[in-house]
Amino acid sequence: MNTHNSISLFEKACELIPGGVNSPVRAFKSVGLKPHFIKSGKGCRIVDEDGNEFIDYVCSWGPLILGHCHPEVLDSLARVMRDGTSFGAPTKREIEMAEIICSMIPSIEMVRLVSSGTEATMSAIRLARGFTGRDMIIKFSGCYHGHSDSLLARAGSGAATFSIPDSLGVPSCVVEQTLVAPYNDLDATREKFELCPDRIAAIIVEPVAGNMGVVPPSPGFLQGLRKLCDEYASVLIFDEVMTGFRVSKGGAQELYGITPDLTCLGKVIGGGLPVAAFGGSRKIMECLAPVGGVYQAGTLSGNPLAVAAGLATLKTLMRDDPYHDLEQKSARLENGIRNILDKNKIKNKINRVGSMMSVFFHPGPIENYDQVLSSDKQKFNRFFASMLEQGIYLAPSAFEAWFISTAHSIDDIDLTIKCAQDSLDEYV
Ligand SMILES: *Cc1c(COP(=O)(O)O)cnc(C)c1O
């Protein structure tokens, strides 16, 4: 594959932008390769600056559930753009967006729009702290909630109770307020509460973990979190930035039948433009300024273009209800790849919830971050490189989700399975 243009663009980018990228995972470092610079996308396909075409399973890391350049999203953008790109004043479309979000996710009575998932989770945490008058929060190792200080924490060594920062520049006094438990471990979570019963403002959790690869909640896990939060008067925050409008119309909370106090949304709700949101019960949400004392703001929050793209996406999803179809296509991909791996006697565990899935080179089960980390990264990297060479663009890390969009056809799925077959014959 000719990658001449991408390579020279990357060299130039590295002179001007740290690591050549505006978000670290794009750099392909984890798979030991150089990134392709993408020129365009249409449907489920993207084309790089050397003219190579790929079937895209990154889909902008989740937002593009309708694929690239969906006509209704583009039309809406073109129409709205002519009236102006930003006002910093309320607009009618923001109400429409709020109505749709509240109607599709019943636990959300009021919602506020922001511009990134990071802002949504950061603001939800501040709100939970303001509402409860408490400082500490619980998160789970392997769950990603954006890059704000208090959420960049993992459990240190297994026994550590108080966390160490995951990044330089994060004050330890901030991260000390963040307790980290293993995903799917209710007992460990309960122990945190028992340790500081009156100090925990909130639990924040990805109801289906998607940022350590896909790890579904074990039966009873989310129910148990709900009960703990009720028992200790803490706020349960579902970070549905990835799962919202992805795993079902009403998100993971609909799929598993659990009602959180606050929900964070992002990715799909912007249809490829920067929109995110957080919302929940009126009682909690009215603690936000200008009604209440918890401050939160944004110059471009509810931006007309971003909201237009989001609205077009959500309306299309409501009208077409593609979730059954997405499930079937995704199951076909899962089964096809598992058959090939099994036939080749390669130990594998495929985790999938709806149209997000991950292939782990590991015998399974994969229920928490430690198990994720013990999967065979080298094998994944060889598989990744070979798939890329054949025109299949997977997320460039063993610990990420693949996303299937409504634009992927059965033929695209079958071609992907065939490429996986060829990859394994040659490389793994
Ligand atoms: C992507 C993601 C975020 C961060 O969103 P950004 O828009 O990248 O800031 C937060 N939480 C989850 C679960 C995500 O998947």
The ligand as an SDF file (V2000), in Angstrom:
LIG
                    3D

 15 15  0  0  0  0  0  0  0  0999 V2000
  -15.3490    9.5320   24.3120 C   0  0  0  0  0  0  0  0  0  0  0  0
  -15.7670    9.4330   25.7310 C   0  0  0  0  0  0  0  0  0  0  0  0
  -15.6270   10.5110   26.6240 C   0  0  0  0  0  0  0  0  0  0  0  0
  -14.9350   11.7890   26.2410 C   0  0  0  0  0  0  0  0  0  0  0  0
  -15.5830   12.4690   25.2550 O   0  0  0  0  0  0  0  0  0  0  0  0
  -14.7760   13.6090   24.4310 P   0  0  0  0  0  0  0  0  0  0  0  0
  -15.8070   14.1750   23.5410 O   0  0  0  0  0  0  0  0  0  0  0  0
  -13.6670   12.8990   23.7360 O   0  0  0  0  0  0  0  0  0  0  0  0
  -14.2700   14.5780   25.4360 O   0  0  0  0  0  0  0  0  0  0  0  0
  -16.1320   10.3680   27.8860 C   0  0  0  0  0  0  0  0  0  0  0  0
  -16.7240    9.2320   28.2820 N   0  0  0  0  0  0  0  0  0  0  0  0
  -16.8700    8.1750   27.4610 C   0  0  0  0  0  0  0  0  0  0  0  0
  -17.5560    6.9530   27.9480 C   0  0  0  0  0  0  0  0  0  0  0  0
  -16.3730    8.2320   26.1670 C   0  0  0  0  0  0  0  0  0  0  0  0
  -16.4830    7.1530   25.3810 O   0  0  0  0  0  0  0  0  0  0  0  0
  1  2  1  0
  2  3  1  0
  2 14  2  0
  3  4  1  0
  3 10  2  0
  4  5  1  0
  5  6  1  0
  6  7  2  0
  6  8  1  0
  6  9  1  0
 10 11  1  0
 11 12  2  0
 12 13  1  0
 12 14  1  0
 14 15  1  0
M  END
$$$$
